[in-house]
Amino acid sequence: MAKRDPEKTARNKIDREISEELKEMLPEVLKVTKFDSEYSLHGKIGGKYADFIDIKNEVILSSDHFISLWLQGYQEVLETGSGYGSAYDLYELLRNNTIFKDYLFLFLKRTYIRYYEALSKKRPLIEESEIWIGQENANYGILITPRFTANGWENDKSEIRHFKPKYWSVGHILETGFLIPSMNKRMEFKNINEYLDFFTYVIVRNSGSKYELELAELYSDFVQNSTTPEDIPLLIPEYRYGGLQKKHKYRLDFTIIEPVDFNKIGFEISPWSTHGYLNKTKELSQKEINQMASDNFEKEMRKHKDYFKKYGIFTMIYTDSDLENVSSIFNDMKKYLTPKSAKAQLKFHIFDDFFK
């Protein structure tokens, strides 16, 4: 049997308690407000929070924060005269009836509790919600709420906050699959093992790097041995700098995006044989050889600077001495693969636990 989430259990308990309070207050509230039913009352006060609050972008961490944003949005409506008549009528009722004001605040608190996961969840910027990976003609998209249109794949922006898995996690891929460019097709996975096999033995193996393949296998073992494998951040292979551009500048070997704060960390495997070795130098002067080496170095450094400037990805670079112990490199990765809770996230169950 799956273990109960103490946070959800605590929120459900608060929900029930508030509902009982509202039920007791309802007859008097209907009497003073002249609404003919609970349904019409809740339609008046409950349908407006999306109009008053920028819920697509706000990250709301408490019911008090939610209520203050609601009041702020309501005040702006009153001041601008938008929807003035009905908004002012509601304001008059609130100003003249304390029980209605108390009811409203309790109702808004319950609304926040019920939609806590969506309202408190930090959401990536729209421009950061689309990733393309892989080599030419073997590339795939990772979006959050993908839908296929006449212009190709795009995110359904209105649904991003409702996305249930952790962003950029194994559960994310199980939900969306990999998207095939320019086609209404997805590479979908029935389970975690099926995804890990595709990740390791199709995408990473295609790179031709034995070091990358070993890291992919270590990652697969790590996910399979986790108690919460779906929450493990993706080890994103071959992150394409230019997205779907056919002539792309760079690909980053591996990237991890932490699902809570969206910190991005890149991992570049740079053995001398592929990133530094100079051939056909017999006919060249030392000055020309030095210039070639300098150009190679500049190209590598430009790649990392460009990724940081465009995507905010800080890249860790591993050279031959590091590659003698690939497990040590994976230990660096594990620091970013351990699921973290938001530091500011509320702990609803803490009060019950404290007094037990």
Secondary structure, 3 states (H helix, E strand, C coil): CCCCCHHHHHHHHHHHHHHHHHHHHHHHHHHHHCCCCHHHHHHHHHCCHHHHCCCCCCCCCCHHHHHHHHHHHHHHHHHHCCCHHHHHHHHHHHHHCHHHHHHHHHHHHHHHHHCHHHHCCCCCCHHHCEEEEEECCEEEEEECCEEEECCEEEECHHHHHHCCCCCCEHHHHHHHCEECCCCCCEECCCCHHHHHHHHHHHHHHHHCCHHHHHHHHHHHHHHHCCCCHHHCECCEEEEECCCCCCCCCCEEEEEEECCCCCCEEEEEECCHHHHCCCCCCCCCCHHHHHHHHHHHHHHHHHHHHHHHHHHCEEEEEECHHHHCCHHHHHHHHHHHHCCCCCCCCCCCCHHHHHHC
